[in-house]
Amino acid sequence: MSTRLHTGLLALALTVIGLALFAYKLHLGIPLSEDDASDVWTVEARVTFTPRPDRSVKATLQLPDRMPGYAILNENFVSRGYGLNTQRNGGREAVWAIRRARGPQALYYRVAVYPDETDRDETAPAFPPRPDLEEPYATALQELVAEVRQQSADIDSFAGEMLRRLNDNSPDQYVDLFLDDVRTENDKLRTAQNLLAGARIPSRIVHGIYIVDDNREATVVPWLEVWTGQEWSYYDPDTGEKFVPDNYLVWWRGDKPLLDVPDASDEQVVFAVRKNLIDSIEVAERRASLRESHVLEFSLFGLPVRTQTVYTVLLLVPVGAFIMVLLRNVVGIRTFGTFTPVLIALAFRETRLLSGVLLFTIVVALGLAIRFYLEKLRLLMVPRQASVLIVVVLLLAAISIISGRLGIETGLSVALFPMVILTMVIERMSVVWEERGASNAIVEGIGSLIVAIVAYLVMSMDSVAYLTFAFPELLLVLLAATLLLGRYTGYRLTELARFNALSGGK
């Protein structure tokens, strides 16, 4: 069998397999576009701690319950070797237990939530007793409540005015007295609770996270709930405004810690968030189960959230590589190296296109000038490249400092450029400059930049990112096309233009 035929048959087989898996997933119900499904957020809580030797372990994690604007689609726990029990103790809690555990431990809780306005807590609470305070706090509370009541019309305005006073840069004498012991945001909210209790108004502290796509370390943010007589209203503790952000997910309420592990150290909970298509995927999985199909058991959606965010970017690299092959082998654009333009395109995803091109040009131009200076010192290759790398790092740091002083935020992300790639571009460009002249070096430098820009424009499309993640089998089709381009021996577009000029334009 000839090599050409072998390559053609291999490309055909890859195309058939890729398109068959793609069509089968569509048949199972996976949407072709991310916009075809409602937003479903996957939140993963990673619990880590180190138990003391020869002690039993009992870890209690607060779980989400009654989330305004959201409802739970499904949840699961990963806790190998641990017993698990969920209970209600004021709120929902997960309790992991094990007789003996050694070394650092990691437990996981994952929940999928979707937008829903029906899951709200409308249970009327008991009115709190007035705080039993010593003087001068008792008199100060009485006078403060009287003043705020005069300047408000109902519970909503009363709570808002009280929070506004707590956040005033120049608090009055009564508020200032209660702020003496306030050190944290939770301290301020507990103080607000006591002041509202002075007017017999029920309130409670809520803790939640902002759900932002591909957030690997979401932080817990406290909020304040106030019973207005008919419903629980939410107030920004820093401004006193009555509202709850659309992307704020309430996790638990009250003063209990998020994680409680007696006889352990280094307790930590790290939240990772990703916007996903869990609802559509679950429908597809149920259909696959009815057909006794195991295709979706190997879906990328089953990976941990942090790993999913990595593959969201990683699966775009083959797309950039194919664009590079197309522009080099068919169009005829000359570049430095094989994958350098793709890596530069990935860097542009952080800096954005225009600022990234500008920063790339500045760093390469300055680095090239310094590289020519180092050539006069007649250094060996490895020390010379290391010297260029050090210079590149210093240039990036200097650009970031200058950008920060000028208030240009885009310059602050220059350090995200791959240092080694920039160093090799400078080294390769200087070698080409010396061996084949300045024109060749400039042409290949501009060509690398053009390929990087085209790759960035394609890789930054949301539809491309979604298709490569939801249907990674399409990369088999891309591989088949790359193999066929590898056998292409025809004229490149730039060569046609050059030969046309030699023939007099005939």
C-alpha positions in Angstrom: 0.0 0.0 0.0 1.4 3.4 -1.0 2.0 6.1 1.7 -0.5 8.4 0.0 -3.3 5.8 0.1 -2.4 4.8 3.6 -2.7 8.5 4.7 -6.0 8.9 2.9 -7.5 5.8 4.4 -6.4 6.9 7.9 -7.8 10.3 7.5 -11.1 8.8 6.3 -11.3 6.5 9.3 -10.6 9.3 11.7 -13.3 11.5 10.0 -15.9 8.7 10.1 -15.2 8.0 13.8 -15.2 11.6 14.8 -18.4 12.5 12.9 -20.2 9.3 14.1 -19.5 10.1 17.8 -20.5 13.7 17.2 -23.8 12.7 15.5 -24.5 10.1 18.3 -24.1 12.7 21.0 -26.4 15.1 19.2 -28.9 12.2 19.0 -28.7 11.7 22.8 -29.6 15.4 23.3 -26.3 17.3 23.9 -27.0 20.8 22.5 -25.0 22.0 19.5 -24.7 25.5 21.1 -24.1 26.6 24.6 -27.0 29.1 24.3 -29.5 26.2 23.7 -29.5 25.2 27.4 -30.3 27.1 30.5 -27.5 28.1 32.8 -26.5 25.5 35.3 -23.7 26.2 37.7 -21.5 23.5 39.2 -19.9 24.4 42.5 -17.3 22.2 44.1 -16.2 22.5 47.7 -12.8 20.9 48.4 -12.4 20.2 52.1 -8.8 19.7 53.3 -7.4 19.1 56.8 -4.7 17.2 58.7 -6.0 15.1 61.6 -4.1 14.5 64.7 -2.4 11.1 65.1 -4.5 8.3 66.6 -7.7 10.4 66.8 -11.0 9.8 65.2 -12.2 12.3 62.7 -15.5 14.0 62.5 -15.8 16.8 59.9 -18.9 19.0 59.6 -19.5 21.1 56.5 -22.4 23.5 56.1 -24.4 22.8 53.0 -26.5 25.1 50.8 -30.2 25.4 51.7 -32.9 27.9 50.6 -31.0 29.9 48.1 -32.7 33.0 46.7 -32.8 32.9 43.0 -31.4 29.3 42.7 -32.4 25.7 43.4 -30.4 22.5 43.6 -30.5 20.2 40.6 -28.3 17.5 42.1 -25.5 17.0 44.6 -22.9 14.4 45.4 -20.1 13.6 47.8 -16.7 12.1 47.3 -15.3 10.8 50.6 -13.4 7.5 50.2 -13.4 5.5 53.4 -15.5 7.9 55.4 -19.0 7.5 56.7 -21.4 10.2 55.6 -24.5 11.6 57.1 -26.5 14.7 56.2 -28.6 16.3 58.9 -30.4 19.5 59.9 -29.0 21.5 62.8 -30.4 24.9 62.1 -29.3 24.4 58.5 -28.2 21.5 56.4 -24.9 19.9 57.3 -22.8 17.1 56.0 -20.9 15.1 58.6 -18.0 12.9 57.6 -16.6 10.4 60.1 -13.8 7.9 60.2 -12.2 5.9 63.0 -8.6 6.6 62.0 -7.0 8.7 59.3 -3.4 9.6 58.7 -1.8 12.5 56.8 -3.6 15.3 54.9 -7.2 14.5 54.0 -9.3 15.8 51.1 -13.1 15.5 50.8 -15.4 16.8 48.1 -18.9 18.1 47.9 -20.3 19.1 44.5 -23.7 20.7 43.8 -25.3 21.8 40.6 -27.7 24.7 40.8 -30.0 26.4 38.3 -31.9 29.7 38.3 -35.2 29.4 40.1 -37.3 32.0 42.0 -39.6 29.5 43.8 -37.1 28.2 46.4 -37.4 31.0 49.0 -37.7 30.9 52.7 -41.0 32.6 53.7 -41.2 31.2 57.3 -41.9 34.0 59.8 -39.3 34.0 62.5 -39.8 34.9 66.2 -39.2 38.4 67.2 -35.8 38.7 68.9 -35.6 40.1 72.5 -34.0 43.4 73.0 -30.3 43.1 73.9 -29.6 43.2 77.6 -26.8 45.8 77.6 -24.9 47.7 80.3 -24.6 51.4 80.4 -23.7 53.4 78.4 -24.6 50.9 75.6 -28.2 50.5 76.7 -28.9 54.3 76.5 -27.0 54.6 73.2 -29.0 51.8 71.7 -32.3 53.4 72.8 -31.4 56.8 71.5 -30.1 55.4 68.2 -33.2 53.3 67.6 -35.4 56.3 68.3 -33.4 58.5 65.8 -33.5 55.9 63.1 -37.2 55.3 63.6 -37.8 59.0 63.1 -36.0 59.0 59.8 -37.6 55.8 58.4 -41.1 54.8 57.4 -41.0 51.0 57.6 -38.7 48.1 58.3 -37.0 48.3 54.9 -36.1 51.9 55.3 -35.2 51.4 59.0 -32.7 48.6 58.2 -31.2 50.5 55.3 -30.7 53.6 57.4 -29.2 51.6 60.3 -26.7 50.0 57.9 -25.9 53.4 56.3 -25.0 54.8 59.7 -22.8 51.8 60.5 -20.8 52.5 57.2 -20.7 56.3 57.7 -17.1 57.5 57.6 -18.0 60.0 60.4 -20.4 58.0 62.6 -22.4 59.8 65.3 -21.6 59.3 69.0 -24.0 56.4 69.4 -22.8 54.4 66.5 -19.2 55.1 67.3 -19.7 53.5 70.7 -20.8 50.2 69.1 -18.0 50.2 66.5 -15.2 50.0 69.1 -15.1 46.2 68.9 -15.7 45.8 65.2 -12.7 44.3 63.4 -14.1 42.1 60.6 -17.1 42.1 58.2 -18.8 39.5 60.4 -18.3 41.7 63.5 -20.1 44.5 61.7 -23.0 42.3 60.7 -23.3 41.0 64.3 -23.4 44.6 65.5 -26.1 45.3 62.9 -28.1 42.4 64.2 -27.9 43.7 67.8 -29.0 47.2 66.7 -31.9 45.8 64.7 -32.8 43.6 67.7 -33.1 46.8 69.7 -36.1 47.6 67.5 -37.4 43.9 67.7 -36.6 43.3 64.0 -35.5 39.8 63.1 -32.3 39.5 61.1 -29.6 36.9 60.3 -26.2 36.7 58.7 -26.0 34.7 55.4 -22.7 33.5 53.8 -22.4 32.9 50.1 -20.1 33.0 47.1 -20.3 34.8 43.8 -20.7 32.3 41.0 -18.5 33.4 38.1 -17.5 31.0 35.3 -14.1 29.3 35.6 -13.5 30.7 39.1 -11.2 28.2 40.8 -11.0 30.0 44.2 -14.3 31.7 45.0 -14.3 33.5 48.4 -17.1 33.5 51.0 -18.9 36.9 51.3 -21.3 37.6 54.2 -24.6 39.4 53.6 -27.5 40.4 55.8 -31.1 39.2 55.8 -33.9 41.1 57.5 -37.5 40.0 58.0 -39.7 42.8 56.7 -43.0 41.3 58.0 -43.8 39.3 54.8 -40.5 38.1 53.4 -36.7 38.0 54.0 -35.0 40.9 52.3 -31.3 41.1 51.6 -29.0 44.1 52.3 -25.6 44.9 51.2 -23.6 45.2 54.4 -21.3 47.9 52.9 -23.9 50.2 51.5 -27.2 49.3 53.1 -28.9 48.9 49.7 -31.7 46.4 49.6 -30.9 43.9 46.9 -29.1 40.6 46.3 -26.8 40.2 43.3 -27.9 37.9 40.5 -24.8 35.8 40.8 -24.7 35.6 44.6 -25.3 32.0 45.8 -26.3 31.7 49.5 -24.4 28.8 51.1 -25.3 28.8 54.8 -26.8 31.1 57.5 -25.9 31.9 61.0 -22.6 32.1 63.1 -21.5 28.5 62.6 -18.2 28.0 60.9 -18.3 26.7 57.3 -16.1 23.8 58.3 -15.6 22.3 61.8 -13.1 19.5 62.3 -12.1 19.0 66.0 -8.7 17.5 66.6 -7.4 18.6 63.2 -5.3 21.4 61.8 -5.0 23.3 58.5 -8.7 23.1 57.9 -9.6 24.7 54.6 -12.5 24.9 52.1 -11.8 25.9 48.5 -14.7 26.6 46.2 -14.4 26.1 42.4 -17.2 27.3 40.1 -18.0 26.5 36.5 -21.0 27.3 34.3 -22.0 24.0 32.8 -24.7 22.2 30.9 -25.5 19.6 33.5 -29.3 19.7 32.8 -28.8 18.7 29.1 -26.0 16.3 29.9 -28.2 14.5 32.5 -31.0 14.1 29.9 -28.5 12.7 27.5 -27.1 10.4 30.1 -30.6 9.1 30.9 -31.2 8.4 27.2 -27.8 6.6 27.0 -28.7 4.5 30.0 -32.0 3.4 28.5 -30.1 2.4 25.3 -27.4 0.7 27.5 -24.8 3.0 26.0 -21.6 3.9 27.8 -20.4 6.7 25.5 -21.2 9.6 27.9 -19.5 7.8 30.9 -16.3 9.2 29.4 -17.5 12.8 29.0 -15.2 15.7 30.1 -18.2 17.0 32.1 -17.5 14.3 34.7 -14.0 15.6 35.5 -13.4 17.8 38.6 -14.3 21.5 38.0 -10.7 22.6 38.2 -9.6 20.1 35.6 -12.5 21.1 33.3 -11.3 24.7 33.3 -7.8 23.5 32.2 -9.2 21.5 29.4 -11.3 24.4 28.2 -8.1 26.1 27.2 -6.1 23.0 26.4 -8.5 21.7 23.8 -8.2 25.0 21.8 -4.5 24.3 21.2 -5.2 21.8 18.3 -7.4 24.4 16.7 -4.6 26.9 16.8 -2.1 24.3 15.5 -4.4 23.5 12.5 -4.7 27.2 11.6 -0.9 27.4 11.7 -0.6 24.4 9.4 -3.1 25.9 7.0 -1.4 29.3 6.9 2.1 27.9 6.6 1.5 25.0 4.1 -1.3 26.4 2.0 -1.0 30.2 2.3 2.8 30.2 2.7 3.3 32.5 5.6 6.7 32.1 7.2 7.0 31.9 11.0 9.5 31.3 13.7 9.3 27.7 14.8 6.3 25.5 14.6 4.2 26.1 17.7 5.4 29.5 18.8 2.5 31.4 17.1 0.0 29.2 18.9 1.6 29.9 22.3 1.6 33.6 21.5 -2.1 33.4 20.6 -2.8 31.8 24.0 -1.0 34.7 25.7 -3.2 37.1 23.7 -6.2 35.5 25.5 -4.9 37.0 28.7 -3.8 40.4 27.4 -6.4 40.9 24.7 -5.4 41.4 21.1 -4.4 45.0 20.6 -2.5 45.4 23.9 -1.0 41.9 23.4 0.4 42.8 19.9 1.8 46.1 21.3 3.4 44.4 24.3 4.8 41.6 22.2 6.3 44.1 19.7 7.9 46.2 22.4 9.5 43.3 24.3 10.8 41.6 21.1 12.2 44.8 19.7 14.0 45.8 23.0 15.1 42.2 23.5 16.5 42.0 20.0 18.5 45.2 20.5 20.0 43.8 23.7 20.7 40.4 22.0 22.8 42.2 19.3 24.7 43.9 22.1 25.4 40.5 23.8 26.7 39.1 20.5 29.6 41.5 20.7 30.6 39.8 24.0 31.0 36.5 22.1 29.2 34.5 24.8 28.5 30.7 24.5 25.0 29.8 23.3 23.5 28.6 26.7 24.8 31.6 28.8 23.6 33.9 26.0 20.1 32.5 26.0 20.0 32.7 29.8 21.1 36.3 29.6 18.3 37.1 27.1 15.8 35.4 29.4 16.9 37.5 32.3 16.6 40.6 30.2 13.1 39.6 29.0 11.9 39.2 32.6 13.3 42.6 33.6 11.7 44.2 30.5 8.3 42.6 31.5 8.7 43.9 35.0 9.7 47.4 33.9 6.7 47.6 31.5 4.3 46.4 34.2 5.6 49.0 36.7 5.4 51.8 34.1 1.9 50.8 33.1 0.8 50.7 36.7 2.1 54.2 37.3 0.3 55.4 34.1 -2.9 53.7 35.1 -2.8 51.4 32.1 -4.3 48.0 33.3 -3.4 46.1 30.1 0.3 46.5 30.8 -0.1 44.7 34.1 -0.9 41.4 32.4 2.3 41.5 30.3 3.9 39.1 32.8 1.5 36.4 31.6 3.5 36.1 28.3 5.5 32.8 28.2 9.0 34.0 29.1 10.8 31.2 27.3 8.8 31.6 24.1 9.7 35.3 23.9 13.3 34.5 24.6 13.4 31.9 21.8 11.7 34.3 19.4 14.4 36.9 20.1 17.2 34.4 19.8 15.7 32.9 16.5 15.1 36.3 15.0 18.7 37.4 15.7 20.1 34.3 14.1 18.0 34.7 11.0 19.0 38.3 10.9 22.7 37.4 10.9 22.5 34.4 8.5 19.8 35.6 6.0 19.5 39.3 6.5 17.2 41.7 8.2 14.4 41.3 5.6 14.0 37.6 6.2 14.0 38.1 10.0 11.4 40.8 9.8 9.2 38.8 7.4 9.2 35.7 9.7 8.6 37.9 12.7 5.6 39.6 11.1 4.4 36.1 9.8 4.5 34.7 13.3 2.5 37.6 14.6 -0.1 37.3 11.8 -0.6 33.6 12.5 -0.9 34.3 16.2 -3.5 37.0 15.6 -5.6 34.7 13.3 -5.3 31.8 15.8 -6.4 34.1 18.6 -9.4 35.3 16.7 -10.6 31.8 16.2 -9.7 30.4 19.6 -11.4 33.3 21.4 -14.8 32.4 19.8 -17.2 31.0 22.5 -18.7 28.6 19.9 -15.3 27.1 19.2 -14.5 26.7 22.9 -17.8 25.0 23.5 -17.7 22.6 20.6 -14.1 21.4 21.4 -15.1 20.8 25.1 -18.5 19.2 24.5 -17.5 17.3 21.4 -13.7 16.6 21.7 -14.2 13.9 19.0 -14.3 16.7 16.4 -10.5 17.0 17.0 -10.3 13.6 15.2 -11.7 15.4 12.1 -9.2 18.1 12.6 -6.4 15.5 12.8 -7.6 14.0 9.6 -7.5 17.3 7.8 -4.0 18.0 9.2 -2.8 14.6 7.9 -4.1 15.4 4.5 -2.4 18.8 4.5 0.8 17.0 5.4 0.6 15.3 2.0 0.0 18.6 0.2 2.8 19.3 -2.3 1.1 21.9 -4.5 1.9 25.6 -4.8 1.3 27.9 -1.9 -0.7 31.1 -2.4 2.4 33.3 -1.8 4.3 31.2 -4.4 1.6 31.7 -7.0 1.8 35.5 -6.5 5.7 35.3 -6.8 5.7 33.2 -9.9 2.9 35.3 -11.5 5.2 38.3 -11.1 8.1 36.4 -12.8 5.9 35.5 -15.7 5.0 39.2 -16.3 1.5 38.8 -14.8 0.3 36.5 -17.6 
